[in-house]
Amino acid sequence: MSFGNFDWLLLLRKHCYQLLKELVLKLKSSPELPKVSCIISDAATTSFEGKVAKDLGIPEVQFFTASARGFMGYLQFDDLVKRGILPFKGPLHLPARNFLQGDHFKPL
């Protein structure tokens, strides 16, 4: 079985719904453990957690786990707009294209 590209994500989506649902039901039925009060999930990669939460009537919180590079982009967005770099005016104005043509893009 290959785990290249996004095969692992397809496996999560295919098999983990039932496994998570069984685990939560087992936790809910245990008198020694605290009740399951919510399910916290990663909204960027999977969706089975939300279906389990809905099916079992448990609140769900979704987080979007962006990469460090994406986070830095969010932090710099306002400055990029103020400097006129964003929004791009079209494909000829993309920084990567200008860089490849020798007009080196000046980093922030």
C-alpha positions in Angstrom: 0.0 0.0 0.0 1.4 3.4 -1.0 1.2 6.4 1.3 2.4 8.9 -1.2 0.6 12.1 -2.0 -2.7 12.1 -0.2 -3.3 8.4 0.2 -3.1 8.7 4.0 -5.9 11.3 3.9 -8.1 9.0 1.9 -7.5 6.3 4.4 -8.5 8.6 7.3 -11.7 9.6 5.5 -12.6 6.0 4.7 -11.8 4.3 8.0 -11.6 6.8 10.9 -15.3 7.8 11.1 -16.4 4.4 12.4 -13.3 4.1 14.7 -13.8 7.5 16.2 -17.5 6.9 16.7 -16.9 3.6 18.5 -14.2 5.3 20.7 -16.5 8.2 21.7 -19.4 5.8 22.4 -17.1 3.7 24.6 -15.9 6.8 26.4 -19.5 8.0 26.9 -20.6 4.7 28.4 -17.8 4.5 30.9 -18.9 5.6 34.4 -15.2 6.1 35.5 -14.4 8.7 32.8 -15.6 12.3 32.4 -18.2 12.9 29.8 -17.1 13.8 26.2 -18.0 17.5 26.2 -16.9 18.3 22.6 -14.9 17.1 19.7 -12.0 19.2 18.4 -11.0 18.7 14.8 -8.7 19.9 12.1 -10.9 21.6 9.5 -8.1 21.7 6.9 -7.7 18.0 6.3 -10.6 15.8 7.5 -14.3 16.0 8.1 -15.2 12.7 9.8 -15.0 14.3 13.2 -17.8 16.7 12.5 -20.0 13.9 11.3 -19.3 11.9 14.5 -20.1 14.9 16.6 -23.4 15.6 14.7 -24.4 11.9 14.8 -23.8 11.7 18.6 -25.1 15.2 19.5 -21.8 16.4 20.7 -20.6 20.0 20.1 -17.6 20.3 17.7 -14.9 22.9 17.4 -12.9 23.1 14.1 -9.5 24.6 13.9 -7.7 25.4 10.7 -4.1 24.4 11.2 -2.2 26.6 8.8 1.5 26.2 8.1 4.0 28.6 9.4 4.4 30.0 5.9 0.7 30.5 5.6 0.5 32.1 9.0 3.3 34.6 8.0 1.3 35.4 4.9 -1.8 36.2 7.0 0.4 38.5 9.2 1.8 40.3 6.3 -1.4 40.6 4.3 -2.3 44.2 5.3 1.2 45.5 4.6 1.1 43.8 1.2 -2.1 45.6 0.3 -0.8 49.0 1.6 2.4 48.6 -0.5 0.3 47.8 -3.6 1.6 44.3 -4.0 -1.8 42.8 -3.5 -4.2 42.3 -5.1 -2.3 41.1 -8.1 -3.2 43.1 -11.3 -3.0 40.0 -13.5 -0.7 37.1 -14.4 2.0 39.5 -15.7 2.3 41.1 -12.3 2.8 38.0 -10.2 6.1 38.3 -8.2 7.3 34.8 -9.2 6.9 35.6 -12.9 8.8 38.9 -12.5 11.5 37.1 -10.6 12.0 34.6 -13.4 12.3 37.4 -15.9 15.1 39.0 -13.9 13.1 41.7 -12.1 13.9 40.4 -8.7 11.0 40.6 -6.2 12.0 42.6 -3.1 11.1 40.7 0.0 9.3 42.3 2.9 
